């Protein structure tokens, strides 16, 4: 992230008001953000010419872990880093942070080993934060598995993106609200997911999903309506060639091709919106089943890749 910008994970003043209240609740078993609950993953990717992208620097703290990079992606020069959580899920008081830098020309993907399981809570909250930085000519994907939120959970997810003209950053998110136990969907306490992106210190995206079922039924027509699973794909691609007309035409082509692909997906409601300053697009998906939403997200992601780097997504990825 740029020096003048801090994420909600490191700046308590930026916490949503409700989470400020949760933060004041002490934990009986261990302090919030204490040893074993303050996960950290830092990674810097670099690439020379047409060679492979290398993991230049990394740092991990429990409960995060990784086993090194994978060179199996069909995109030339792209490397994949899989974040692992051997603890089995996210508990109350957990504070997990990722900071990912893509140097100029690097091509990298960060994903997770499986879905992120947010367990039931009695006090405090859990925070999952990702800070992404992409230099000119880089291509960076952050495509974690779905977030499964259990009953009574309080989960804050924040993603901040620091863009440079000529970079491309793709961010995926899927919310599964029925948890792992036998209970009705949307019985969690509070789920708040926020994505913000800046390019040259100009805000180009500020998007949030804020669900508090006890205060307002998420199945209200103004929220998710009859659906249960929410998916989002953010494509940040600020112009880097100084030709706004050309950039606008390329973005038009991207949006149209993604819409066409989503039109082939059944059992989901989908929409594609243009970001301010022609900085990219947002895809929002609603469905009854996780499988339907992730299949649609996979189609949108695949089309995004074909339009930006000329190669589709790996065949063995779940979305």
Secondary structure, DSSP 8 states (H G I E B T S, - for coil): --TT---TTT-GGGS-HHHHHHHTS--SSS-TT-TTT--EEEEEEE--TTS--EEEEEEEETTEE---EE---SSTT-EEEEEEETT-SB-TT-EEEEEEEE-TT-EEEEEESS-EEE---SSS-EEEEEEEEE-TT-EEEEE---EEE-TT-EEEEEEEEEE-TT-EEEEEEEEETT-SSSS-SS-SSEEEEEEEEEETTEEEEEEEEEE-TTTS-TTSTTTTTT--EEEEEEEE----SS-HHHHHHHHHHHHHHHHHHHTT--SEEEEEEE-GGG-EEEEEEEESSHHHHHHHHHHHHHHHHHHHTS----TT---
